[in-house]
Amino acid sequence: MKTALITGGTKGIGKAVAQRFLESGYEVILNYCHDEEAAIATQNEFNGLDYCPVLMRADVSDEGQVKEMFKEILRIYGGIDVLVNNAGISKVNVIQDTTLSDWEEVVGVNLRGVFLCSREAARIMISAGHGSIVNISSIWGEVGASCEVAYSATKGGVIAFTKALAKELAPSRITVNCVSPGVIDTDMNSNLSEEEMEDLINQIPLGRLGGGEDVASAVLFAAEASYITGEVISVGGGFAK
């Protein structure tokens, strides 16, 4: 049975991705950092559907914690087939009110976390001679978002990281792809007013917000497509095209 690690896998897009992989027969590790109550609730919800994902707590921006998480994965499963770098945070503010601490926190989770987890996964996958890494970027990493400079910069960085790592790992039969969600109905967008949300929907050719399941389908496809690598799959209903 194949094994998949989903970082930030207990809420929002990560939770939807985890469910899709569980439904497809994977052993799933759900990484989380702060909200243990929500993590346990998600695990219990999946248990009620006769799935048995494993919870692993680690701050993906912390090198030591990431290394320990992958050691535990090796101990339990002996390897890893798929890494989904989904953990992410955003700080909404104009640049003059964005503190260095804000910037470093967003970069730490969204970009350093992708690097640290990918590095550990690559070491295992290279030895195995196969594997798949799927990074979650954002439409804002493609086109930029006002008042989300740090978030946009990190998500743009994830796209460049994906393209470079795909070339590096291809000789080892490891694929690296990126899924770029548009406006998805998750807690991360809960700060938007009803008017702002309506304006965004009016810009989406398909006329609706995306759901976590829309992103999950693309992630599973990217993970299992053996002859696709270095690609950015936009899941945005035609938004900003």
Summary of the structure (lengths in Angstrom):
residues: 241
radius of gyration: 17.0
end to end distance: 38.5
largest distance: 51.4
contacts: 837
relative contact order: 0.14
helix: 52%
strand: 16%
